[in-house]
Amino acid sequence: MPWYSIRHVFSFEMRQSGPNVFEERVVCFEAGSWAEAHEKAEKEAAEYAARSKMTYHPMQVGYELDDEDATRRNGAEVWSELYDFTGTLEDFYQSRYARYPHDPDL
């Protein structure tokens, strides 16, 4: 049975002042279909959000793992997403990841 990694984005902390904190979380599921994987992911995200007192964006993005043994192998790819961007690798990295760093002391 194939494995899928599914991403959700959670509202981790809403602050009165300063930037809010969001969590991008990828979780793996064994499932017989994309539909089953998304159902499992939706249930897990709702439980995680409730346990952590967070909310989450309803949009899920998934990736079918190329290797069914990936969850038991070091170095296995569990997520891959392609982006179109006009600019260099450094520009993309800065725009996507460095633009919103998390500072736990705020």
Secondary structure, 3 states (H helix, E strand, C coil): CCEEEEEEEEEEECCCCCCCEEEEEEEEEECCCHHHHHHHHHHHHHHHHHHHCCEECCCCEEEECCCCCHHHCCCCCCCCCCCCCCCCHHHHHHHHHHCCCCCCCC
